[in-house]
Amino acid sequence: MRRDVSARRSETGSHDDGARGWLASYRVALVGGLIALLAAATLASDFFGTAIIRLFFIEQDRWFLPLLALVAMALRRAMLPQSGVPAIWNRAMAPTGIALIAVALLLAAYLGHDLAMAGYDLSRDEQMARFDAWIFAHGSLAWPVPPSWRGDIAALNGTFLLVANQPTGWVSAYLPVNAAFHATVGLVADPALTNPVLLAVGFVALWRIALRLWPDDRIAQATALALYLGSSQIVVASMTAYAMTGHLALNLLWLLFFLRGRLRDDIVAVVIGCAASGLHQLLFHPLFVAPFVLMLAMRREWRRCAFYCLAYLVIGAIWFAWPIWMSASISGAGAAAGGGVSFADRLVAMLGAVGIANGPVMVLNIARFVAWQHLAFLPFVAAGLVVAWRRGSMARALAAATLLPFIVMAVLLAYQGHGWGYRYAHGVIGAACLIGGFGAQELRRRGVEIVAFLGWTTAASIAVSLPVHAWMAHRLVAPYAAVDAAIRDSDAEVALIDTRAAPFANDLVLNAPDLGNRPLRLRAASLSNAQIAQLCVRRRAMVVDGAALASIVELFDAKTGSDARLSQCDPKNGDQGAK
């Protein structure tokens, strides 16, 4: 009898020692990985960072990586038998609680558009979504350019516009669904509600998926939902007009219907997939879908696999044809569509631009992605990725869907430009949250106390990280919004913008599709000396030069050039200044 008791104590002690050793190793791996990431990103920023990349890392991301290391160190073994789910969690995950949280998310994102983003579309991607939405809301697929301006589209800012020969009209080079969503919401409400609504839809879809994957495990469900709620990237991006919130919501909706496995649900999933593929760029949604279709093949579900393969061939053909057709529709009489508009042309161009800097830039993207997630994102998701390969085909597909964008974009297009977090991986954050649910199960199996850990890290992510990240976003957006407001509120007829005088000043050159805005905004760099002189004499012109853009230059600590030709626009000739 005593020998049996002693044996049990010995076995228990060995088990405890093993669990303690595993947790110590896991914490060391997490902290070591974050330190290595911080060091690599610091070097990458110094040697390969552009102005925006350095600003993002130095001013924002590097401060969060040490904090995440401290959070990882806070993982502890459960000294007592692990308790169940707190009552408040059960109430929050009931249908009424989920609905209330979804509404709160929607309201927070909508208010954030004005408070954090100053009601301003900072990037050209966002501006093109609004540009196309205006066109679609007026019943057209492209808007005619007045004949007098058809030769000077570059001066009006042709960045990310569809290429056409002898253009008679204009529309963005992006696929249309994101803009169509904004146009549709704009018919009944403020278009700025579009992404907040999609944010809430994505949250509800994630909840339904978690219920299906873990019907009897509330802690795994809660982990997936908490990682979504505590992600600054998810919430802050929804305050913008980026297509990335749509990618996240539609990917989760697609997965929800895919998991049901019935033919009618597969048909709905394909319809959702068609919309998701046409949101912005064709690549992102099929890249998310590919691991799940491969999973069907590995399970020998040949009919469903064939159905999805055929459906996505058709979807691909539709969206491959869209830019070619649209380019032909806005080309002048007798002119062929402009070259370089097809996705094949763009792919060749991206592959031709692959260089040694892709790797270091991708390191910075990973650092930014991690820094903008829930404070406990890495401990849960890393554990989930480690065990995904032995947890079944669904876990493996989710893991592959999470990792693929990082691998593919490292080759095709490492540089993201603007982005709150790493936006090229935005559509797969939902899959990562689900992987985090598997990670929660593994940590509990290893004897790690996660209920309290998940609770306080979620509270800190929402109450501390999110406001700080929103403030960081506002700090970058505010100078551009102030200059934009100064231009918009002036009584000038034309604004000549010195796009060389500050980083991303080109994005201030934004005109309505019908050119009905005043002042009309022009890129000074695309005008001749004679054109500038003529504008300054014949029309009320304002100059947006280095002095007007000083707050932006100071933000980037940038050394930029200036356009001396704009000195022709002096006050006696009607210059209003950009004050």
C-alpha positions as CSV (number, residue, x, y, z in Angstrom):
1,M,0.0,0.0,0.0
2,R,2.7,2.5,1.0
3,R,4.7,1.5,-2.1
4,D,1.6,2.2,-4.3
5,V,1.1,5.6,-2.7
6,S,4.8,6.4,-3.1
7,A,4.7,5.3,-6.7
8,R,1.7,7.6,-7.4
9,R,3.5,10.5,-5.7
10,S,6.6,9.7,-7.8
11,E,4.5,9.6,-11.0
12,T,2.7,12.9,-10.1
13,G,6.0,14.6,-9.2
14,S,7.5,13.5,-12.5
15,H,4.5,14.8,-14.4
16,D,4.7,18.1,-12.5
17,D,8.4,18.4,-13.2
18,G,7.7,17.7,-16.9
19,A,4.9,20.3,-17.1
20,R,7.1,22.8,-15.3
21,G,10.0,22.1,-17.6
22,W,7.8,22.4,-20.7
23,L,6.3,25.7,-19.7
24,A,9.8,27.1,-18.8
25,S,11.0,26.1,-22.3
26,Y,8.0,27.5,-24.0
27,R,8.4,30.9,-22.2
28,V,12.0,31.0,-23.2
29,A,11.2,30.2,-26.8
30,L,8.5,33.0,-26.9
31,V,10.7,35.6,-25.2
32,G,13.8,34.6,-27.2
33,G,11.8,34.8,-30.4
34,L,10.5,38.2,-29.6
35,I,14.0,39.5,-28.7
36,A,15.3,38.1,-31.9
37,L,12.5,39.7,-33.9
38,L,13.2,43.0,-32.2
39,A,16.9,42.8,-33.0
40,A,16.3,41.7,-36.6
41,A,13.6,44.4,-37.2
42,T,15.9,47.1,-35.8
43,L,18.6,46.1,-38.2
44,A,16.2,45.9,-41.1
45,S,14.7,49.3,-40.3
46,D,18.2,50.9,-40.3
47,F,19.4,49.4,-43.5
48,F,16.3,48.6,-45.6
49,G,13.5,50.7,-44.2
50,T,11.7,53.4,-46.3
51,A,10.4,56.5,-44.6
52,I,7.1,55.0,-43.7
53,I,8.6,51.6,-42.6
54,R,11.1,53.4,-40.3
55,L,8.4,55.6,-38.9
56,F,6.1,52.6,-38.2
57,F,8.8,50.6,-36.5
58,I,10.6,53.3,-34.5
59,E,7.5,55.3,-33.4
60,Q,5.1,52.4,-32.9
61,D,6.0,48.8,-33.2
62,R,9.3,48.5,-31.3
63,W,7.7,49.6,-28.0
64,F,5.2,46.7,-28.1
65,L,7.6,43.8,-28.6
66,P,9.3,44.0,-25.2
67,L,5.8,44.4,-23.6
68,L,4.7,41.2,-25.4
69,A,7.8,39.4,-24.0
70,L,6.7,40.4,-20.5
71,V,3.3,39.1,-21.1
72,A,4.7,35.8,-22.3
73,M,6.7,35.6,-19.0
74,A,3.5,35.9,-17.1
75,L,2.3,32.4,-18.2
76,R,2.1,30.2,-15.1
77,R,1.2,26.7,-14.1
78,A,-2.2,26.1,-12.5
79,M,-1.4,25.4,-8.9
80,L,-5.0,24.2,-8.3
81,P,-7.3,22.2,-10.5
82,Q,-8.3,24.5,-13.3
83,S,-11.7,26.1,-12.9
84,G,-14.4,26.3,-15.5
85,V,-15.5,29.3,-17.4
86,P,-16.4,32.3,-15.3
87,A,-20.2,33.1,-15.4
88,I,-19.6,36.4,-17.1
89,W,-17.9,34.6,-20.0
90,N,-20.9,32.4,-20.4
91,R,-23.2,35.4,-20.5
92,A,-21.0,37.2,-23.0
93,M,-20.9,34.2,-25.3
94,A,-24.7,33.7,-25.2
95,P,-26.5,35.0,-28.4
96,T,-27.6,38.2,-26.6
97,G,-24.1,38.8,-25.3
98,I,-22.6,38.3,-28.8
99,A,-25.1,40.7,-30.3
100,L,-24.2,43.4,-27.8
101,I,-20.5,42.9,-28.3
102,A,-21.0,43.1,-32.1
103,V,-22.9,46.4,-31.7
104,A,-20.2,47.8,-29.4
105,L,-17.6,46.9,-32.0
106,L,-19.5,48.6,-34.7
107,L,-20.0,51.8,-32.7
108,A,-16.4,51.9,-31.6
109,A,-15.1,51.5,-35.2
110,Y,-17.6,54.1,-36.5
111,L,-16.6,56.6,-33.8
112,G,-13.0,55.9,-34.4
113,H,-13.3,56.9,-38.1
114,D,-13.8,60.5,-36.9
115,L,-11.8,60.5,-33.7
116,A,-8.8,58.4,-34.6
117,M,-8.8,58.9,-38.4
118,A,-10.1,62.5,-38.4
119,G,-12.7,61.4,-40.9
120,Y,-9.9,61.4,-43.5
121,D,-8.9,58.7,-46.1
122,L,-5.1,58.7,-45.6
123,S,-3.9,56.2,-48.3
124,R,-4.6,56.0,-52.0
125,D,-6.2,52.6,-51.5
126,E,-8.8,54.1,-49.3
127,Q,-9.3,57.1,-51.6
128,M,-9.8,54.9,-54.6
129,A,-12.5,52.9,-52.7
130,R,-14.4,56.1,-52.1
131,F,-13.7,57.3,-55.7
132,D,-15.2,54.2,-57.2
133,A,-18.1,54.2,-54.7
134,W,-19.1,57.7,-55.9
135,I,-19.0,56.4,-59.5
136,F,-21.1,53.3,-58.7
137,A,-23.6,55.3,-56.6
138,H,-24.2,57.5,-59.7
139,G,-25.1,54.4,-61.8
140,S,-21.8,54.0,-63.8
141,L,-18.9,51.7,-63.8
142,A,-16.5,54.4,-65.0
143,W,-16.8,58.2,-65.2
144,P,-16.1,60.3,-68.3
145,V,-13.2,62.7,-68.1
146,P,-13.8,66.1,-69.6
147,P,-12.0,66.3,-73.0
148,S,-9.9,69.2,-71.9
149,W,-8.3,67.1,-69.1
150,R,-7.8,63.8,-71.0
151,G,-4.2,64.6,-71.8
152,D,-3.4,65.8,-68.3
153,I,-4.7,62.9,-66.1
154,A,-1.2,62.7,-64.6
155,A,-1.6,66.2,-63.2
156,L,-5.0,65.2,-61.7
157,N,-3.1,62.2,-60.1
158,G,-3.4,59.0,-62.1
159,T,-1.9,56.8,-59.3
160,F,-3.8,53.5,-59.1
161,L,-6.2,54.5,-61.9
162,L,-6.9,51.9,-64.6
163,V,-4.5,52.2,-67.5
164,A,-6.1,53.0,-70.9
165,N,-5.0,54.3,-74.2
166,Q,-6.4,57.7,-75.1
167,P,-8.7,57.5,-72.0
168,T,-12.2,58.9,-72.2
169,G,-13.1,57.9,-68.6
170,W,-11.5,56.9,-65.4
171,V,-12.0,54.4,-62.6
172,S,-9.5,52.8,-60.1
173,A,-7.4,49.8,-61.0
174,Y,-8.8,47.8,-58.1
175,L,-11.5,45.2,-58.3
176,P,-14.9,46.7,-57.5
177,V,-16.6,44.9,-54.6
178,N,-15.2,46.9,-51.7
179,A,-16.3,50.1,-53.5
180,A,-19.6,48.5,-54.3
181,F,-20.1,47.8,-50.5
182,H,-19.4,51.4,-49.7
183,A,-21.7,52.7,-52.4
184,T,-24.5,50.4,-51.2
185,V,-24.2,51.5,-47.6
186,G,-24.0,55.1,-48.8
187,L,-27.5,54.8,-50.3
188,V,-29.0,54.4,-46.8
189,A,-26.4,55.6,-44.3
190,D,-23.0,57.1,-43.9
191,P,-20.6,55.1,-46.1
192,A,-18.1,55.1,-43.2
193,L,-20.4,52.5,-41.5
194,T,-19.3,49.9,-44.2
195,N,-16.3,48.5,-42.4
196,P,-17.7,48.8,-38.9
197,V,-20.6,46.6,-40.1
198,L,-18.2,44.1,-41.7
199,L,-16.2,44.1,-38.4
200,A,-19.3,43.0,-36.5
201,V,-20.3,40.5,-39.2
202,G,-16.8,38.9,-38.9
203,F,-17.1,38.6,-35.1
204,V,-20.5,36.9,-35.3
205,A,-19.2,34.5,-38.0
206,L,-16.1,33.7,-35.8
207,W,-18.4,32.9,-32.9
208,R,-20.5,30.5,-35.0
209,I,-17.4,28.8,-36.3
210,A,-16.0,28.4,-32.8
211,L,-19.2,26.8,-31.6
212,R,-19.0,24.3,-34.5
213,L,-15.3,23.5,-33.9
214,W,-15.5,23.2,-30.1
215,P,-19.2,22.7,-29.1
216,D,-18.2,21.6,-25.6
217,D,-15.1,23.8,-24.9
218,R,-16.1,27.3,-23.8
219,I,-12.5,28.2,-23.1
220,A,-11.4,27.5,-26.6
221,Q,-14.4,29.5,-28.0
222,A,-13.6,32.4,-25.6
223,T,-10.0,32.4,-26.7
224,A,-10.8,32.8,-30.4
225,L,-13.3,35.5,-29.7
226,A,-11.0,37.4,-27.3
227,L,-8.1,37.4,-29.8
228,Y,-10.4,39.0,-32.3
229,L,-11.8,41.6,-29.8
230,G,-8.3,42.5,-28.5
231,S,-6.7,42.9,-32.0
232,S,-5.8,46.6,-32.6
233,Q,-5.2,45.7,-36.2
234,I,-8.7,44.4,-36.7
235,V,-10.4,47.3,-34.9
236,V,-8.3,50.2,-36.2
237,A,-8.4,49.0,-39.8
238,S,-12.2,48.9,-39.6
239,M,-12.1,52.7,-39.0
240,T,-10.8,53.1,-42.5
241,A,-12.1,52.4,-46.0
242,Y,-9.5,49.6,-46.6
243,A,-10.8,46.4,-48.2
244,M,-9.0,44.4,-45.6
245,T,-11.9,44.4,-43.1
246,G,-14.1,43.0,-45.9
247,H,-11.5,40.2,-46.6
248,L,-11.6,39.2,-42.9
249,A,-15.4,39.2,-42.7
250,L,-16.0,37.4,-46.0
251,N,-13.3,34.8,-45.3
252,L,-14.9,34.0,-42.0
253,L,-18.4,33.9,-43.6
254,W,-17.0,31.6,-46.3
255,L,-15.5,29.3,-43.7
256,L,-18.7,29.2,-41.7
257,F,-20.7,27.9,-44.7
258,F,-17.9,25.6,-45.9
259,L,-17.9,23.8,-42.6
260,R,-21.5,23.0,-42.9
261,G,-20.7,20.7,-45.8
262,R,-24.1,20.7,-47.5
263,L,-24.5,21.5,-51.2
264,R,-26.7,24.5,-50.6
265,D,-24.1,25.9,-48.1
266,D,-21.3,25.2,-50.6
267,I,-23.2,27.2,-53.2
268,V,-23.5,30.1,-50.7
269,A,-19.8,29.8,-49.9
270,V,-19.0,30.1,-53.6
271,V,-21.1,33.3,-53.9
272,I,-19.3,34.7,-50.9
273,G,-16.0,33.6,-52.5
274,C,-16.8,35.5,-55.7
275,A,-17.4,38.7,-53.8
276,A,-14.3,38.2,-51.6
277,S,-12.1,37.6,-54.6
278,G,-13.3,40.8,-56.2
279,L,-12.9,43.0,-53.1
280,H,-9.5,44.5,-53.9
281,Q,-7.0,42.2,-55.4
282,L,-7.7,38.7,-56.7
283,L,-4.9,36.9,-54.8
284,F,-5.9,37.2,-51.2
285,H,-9.2,35.2,-50.9
286,P,-8.2,32.2,-53.1
287,L,-5.0,32.0,-51.1
288,F,-7.1,31.6,-47.9
289,V,-9.3,29.0,-49.6
290,A,-6.6,26.8,-51.1
291,P,-5.7,24.9,-47.9
292,F,-9.3,23.9,-47.3
293,V,-9.8,22.7,-50.8
294,L,-6.6,20.7,-50.5
295,M,-8.0,19.3,-47.3
296,L,-11.0,18.0,-49.2
297,A,-8.6,16.3,-51.6
298,M,-6.7,14.7,-48.8
299,R,-10.0,13.5,-47.2
300,R,-10.9,12.0,-50.7
301,E,-14.0,14.2,-50.8
302,W,-13.6,14.3,-54.5
303,R,-17.0,15.8,-55.4
304,R,-16.7,18.8,-53.1
305,C,-13.1,19.3,-54.1
306,A,-14.0,19.3,-57.8
307,F,-17.0,21.6,-57.1
308,Y,-14.7,24.2,-55.4
309,C,-12.0,23.9,-58.0
310,L,-14.4,24.4,-60.9
311,A,-16.1,27.3,-59.1
312,Y,-12.8,29.1,-58.4
313,L,-11.7,28.7,-62.0
314,V,-14.9,30.5,-63.0
315,I,-14.4,33.1,-60.3
316,G,-10.8,33.6,-61.4
317,A,-11.8,34.0,-65.1
318,I,-14.4,36.7,-64.1
319,W,-12.0,38.8,-62.1
320,F,-9.1,38.3,-64.5
321,A,-11.3,39.6,-67.3
322,W,-12.6,42.6,-65.3
323,P,-9.6,45.0,-65.6
324,I,-9.1,44.2,-69.3
325,W,-12.8,44.8,-70.1
326,M,-12.9,48.0,-68.1
327,S,-9.7,49.3,-69.6
328,A,-11.2,48.6,-73.1
329,S,-14.4,50.4,-72.1
330,I,-12.6,53.7,-71.3
331,S,-10.1,53.6,-74.2
332,G,-10.8,56.2,-76.9
333,A,-12.4,55.3,-80.2
334,G,-10.0,53.1,-82.2
335,A,-7.6,52.6,-79.3
336,A,-6.8,49.3,-77.8
337,A,-6.9,48.7,-74.1
338,G,-3.8,49.9,-72.3
339,G,-1.0,47.3,-71.7
340,G,-0.1,46.1,-68.2
341,V,-3.6,46.0,-66.9
342,S,-4.1,42.2,-66.6
343,F,-3.2,40.3,-63.4
344,A,-0.6,38.3,-65.4
345,D,1.2,41.5,-66.4
346,R,1.1,42.7,-62.8
347,L,2.4,39.3,-61.5
348,V,5.3,39.5,-64.0
349,A,6.1,43.0,-62.8
350,M,6.0,42.0,-59.1
351,L,8.3,39.0,-59.8
352,G,10.7,41.3,-61.7
353,A,10.9,43.6,-58.6
354,V,11.9,40.8,-56.2
355,G,15.1,41.8,-54.5
356,I,17.3,41.3,-51.4
357,A,15.2,43.8,-49.5
358,N,12.2,41.6,-49.5
359,G,13.4,39.5,-46.6
360,P,14.3,42.4,-44.2
361,V,11.0,44.2,-45.1
362,M,9.1,41.0,-44.3
363,V,10.8,40.9,-40.9
364,L,9.4,44.4,-40.2
365,N,6.0,43.3,-41.5
366,I,6.0,40.3,-39.0
367,A,7.0,42.6,-36.2
368,R,4.2,45.0,-37.1
369,F,1.7,42.2,-37.3
370,V,2.5,40.8,-33.9
371,A,2.7,44.2,-32.3
372,W,-0.8,45.1,-33.4
373,Q,-2.5,42.0,-32.1
374,H,-4.0,40.9,-28.7
375,L,-1.4,41.0,-26.0
376,A,-1.7,37.2,-25.6
377,F,-1.9,36.5,-29.4
378,L,1.5,35.0,-29.7
379,P,1.4,32.6,-26.7
380,F,-1.9,31.1,-27.8
381,V,-1.3,31.0,-31.6
382,A,2.2,29.7,-31.3
383,A,1.0,26.8,-29.2
384,G,-1.8,26.2,-31.7
385,L,0.6,26.1,-34.6
386,V,2.9,23.7,-32.9
387,V,0.1,21.2,-32.3
388,A,-2.0,21.9,-35.4
389,W,-0.3,19.1,-37.4
390,R,-1.5,16.5,-34.9
391,R,-5.0,17.9,-34.2
392,G,-6.6,16.9,-37.5
393,S,-7.0,18.2,-41.0
394,M,-9.1,21.3,-40.1
395,A,-6.4,22.5,-37.7
396,R,-3.8,21.9,-40.4
397,A,-5.8,23.8,-43.0
398,L,-6.2,26.8,-40.6
399,A,-2.5,26.8,-39.8
400,A,-1.6,26.8,-43.5
401,A,-4.2,29.5,-44.3
402,T,-2.6,31.6,-41.5
403,L,1.0,31.2,-42.7
404,L,0.5,31.3,-46.5
405,P,0.2,35.1,-46.9
406,F,3.5,35.7,-45.2
407,I,5.3,33.2,-47.5
408,V,3.7,34.4,-50.7
409,M,3.9,38.1,-50.1
410,A,7.5,37.8,-49.0
411,V,8.1,36.8,-52.6
412,L,5.6,38.9,-54.5
413,L,5.2,42.2,-52.6
414,A,6.9,42.6,-49.3
415,Y,6.3,46.4,-49.1
416,Q,2.8,47.2,-47.9
417,G,3.0,51.0,-47.7
418,H,0.5,52.3,-45.2
419,G,-1.3,49.8,-42.9
420,W,-2.4,49.5,-39.3
421,G,-0.7,46.3,-38.5
422,Y,0.3,44.1,-41.5
423,R,-2.7,44.5,-43.8
424,Y,-1.7,41.8,-46.4
425,A,-2.3,39.2,-43.7
426,H,-5.5,40.9,-42.4
427,G,-7.8,38.4,-44.0
428,V,-6.3,35.4,-42.2
429,I,-6.4,36.9,-38.6
430,G,-9.7,35.0,-38.1
431,A,-8.0,31.7,-38.9
432,A,-5.2,32.7,-36.5
433,C,-7.8,33.3,-33.8
434,L,-9.1,29.8,-34.3
435,I,-5.6,28.4,-34.2
436,G,-5.4,30.3,-30.9
437,G,-8.4,28.2,-29.7
438,F,-6.4,25.0,-30.4
439,G,-3.5,26.6,-28.5
440,A,-5.7,27.3,-25.5
441,Q,-6.6,23.6,-25.4
442,E,-2.9,22.6,-25.6
443,L,-1.8,25.0,-22.9
444,R,-4.6,23.7,-20.5
445,R,-3.5,20.1,-21.3
446,R,0.0,21.1,-20.3
447,G,-1.3,22.4,-17.0
448,V,-1.0,26.1,-17.8
449,E,-3.4,28.5,-16.1
450,I,-5.1,30.4,-18.9
451,V,-8.5,31.6,-17.7
452,A,-7.2,34.5,-15.6
453,F,-4.3,35.0,-18.1
454,L,-6.8,35.4,-21.0
455,G,-9.1,37.6,-18.9
456,W,-6.5,40.2,-17.9
457,T,-4.6,40.3,-21.2
458,T,-8.0,40.8,-23.0
459,A,-8.9,43.6,-20.7
460,A,-5.4,45.2,-21.1
461,S,-5.6,44.8,-24.9
462,I,-8.9,46.6,-25.1
463,A,-8.3,49.2,-22.4
464,V,-4.6,50.0,-23.1
465,S,-3.2,48.6,-26.4
466,L,-6.2,49.6,-28.5
467,P,-6.3,53.3,-27.4
468,V,-2.6,53.6,-27.7
469,H,-2.7,52.2,-31.3
470,A,-5.6,54.4,-32.2
471,W,-3.6,57.4,-30.9
472,M,-0.6,56.3,-32.9
473,A,-2.8,56.1,-36.0
474,H,-4.2,59.6,-35.3
475,R,-0.8,61.1,-34.9
476,L,0.1,60.0,-38.5
477,V,-3.2,60.9,-40.0
478,A,-3.8,64.3,-38.4
479,P,-1.2,66.3,-40.3
480,Y,-2.5,65.1,-43.6
481,A,-6.1,65.7,-42.5
482,A,-5.2,69.3,-41.5
483,V,-3.6,70.1,-44.8
484,D,-6.6,68.5,-46.7
485,A,-9.0,70.6,-44.7
486,A,-7.0,73.8,-45.4
487,I,-7.2,73.0,-49.1
488,R,-10.9,72.1,-49.0
489,D,-11.9,75.2,-47.1
490,S,-10.0,77.7,-49.2
491,D,-11.7,79.8,-51.9
492,A,-9.1,79.1,-54.5
493,E,-10.1,77.6,-57.9
494,V,-6.9,75.5,-58.2
495,A,-4.5,74.0,-55.7
496,L,-1.0,73.4,-56.9
497,I,0.5,70.7,-54.7
498,D,4.2,70.2,-54.5
499,T,4.2,66.4,-54.1
500,R,8.0,66.4,-53.8
501,A,7.9,68.5,-50.6
502,A,6.8,65.8,-48.2
503,P,6.3,62.1,-48.0
504,F,3.0,60.9,-49.5
505,A,2.0,64.4,-50.4
506,N,0.9,62.8,-53.7
507,D,-2.1,61.4,-51.8
508,L,-3.4,65.0,-51.2
509,V,-4.0,65.3,-54.9
510,L,-7.5,63.8,-54.9
511,N,-10.3,65.0,-57.1
512,A,-13.9,64.0,-57.5
513,P,-14.6,61.7,-60.5
514,D,-16.7,64.6,-62.1
515,L,-14.0,67.2,-61.2
516,G,-16.7,69.1,-59.4
517,N,-14.5,69.7,-56.3
518,R,-13.0,73.2,-55.6
519,P,-10.3,73.8,-55.5
520,L,-9.2,71.4,-58.2
521,R,-6.1,69.7,-57.0
522,L,-3.1,69.3,-59.3
523,R,0.3,67.7,-59.1
524,A,2.8,70.5,-59.8
525,A,5.4,68.0,-60.8
526,S,3.2,66.9,-63.8
527,L,2.7,70.5,-65.1
528,S,5.0,72.5,-67.4
529,N,6.4,75.9,-66.5
530,A,4.0,77.4,-69.0
531,Q,1.0,75.6,-67.5
532,I,1.9,76.7,-64.0
533,A,2.4,80.3,-65.1
534,Q,-1.0,80.3,-66.9
535,L,-2.8,78.8,-63.9
536,C,-1.3,81.4,-61.6
537,V,-2.3,84.3,-63.8
538,R,-5.8,83.2,-65.0
539,R,-7.2,81.4,-61.9
540,R,-7.3,81.9,-58.2
541,A,-4.5,79.5,-57.3
542,M,-3.2,78.3,-53.9
543,V,0.2,76.7,-53.4
544,V,0.7,73.7,-51.1
545,D,4.5,73.8,-50.8
546,G,7.1,72.8,-48.2
547,A,5.9,75.4,-45.8
548,A,2.3,74.2,-45.9
549,L,3.5,70.6,-45.5
550,A,6.0,71.3,-42.7
551,S,4.0,69.3,-40.1
552,I,4.3,66.2,-42.4
553,V,8.0,66.7,-43.1
554,E,8.6,67.0,-39.3
555,L,6.7,63.9,-38.6
556,F,8.9,61.8,-40.9
557,D,12.0,63.9,-40.2
558,A,12.4,63.8,-43.9
559,K,14.7,65.6,-46.3
560,T,12.7,66.5,-49.4
561,G,13.0,68.7,-52.4
562,S,10.7,71.6,-53.5
563,D,9.4,72.9,-56.7
564,A,10.9,76.4,-57.3
565,R,8.6,77.0,-60.2
566,L,5.7,77.5,-57.8
567,S,7.2,80.8,-56.7
568,Q,5.5,82.2,-59.8
569,C,2.3,82.0,-57.8
570,D,2.8,85.1,-55.6
571,P,0.0,87.0,-53.8
572,K,-0.3,89.6,-56.5
573,N,-1.3,86.9,-59.0
574,G,-4.0,85.5,-56.7
575,D,-2.0,83.0,-54.6
576,Q,-4.1,82.2,-51.5
577,G,-1.5,80.1,-49.7
578,A,-2.2,76.9,-47.7
579,K,-2.6,78.1,-44.2
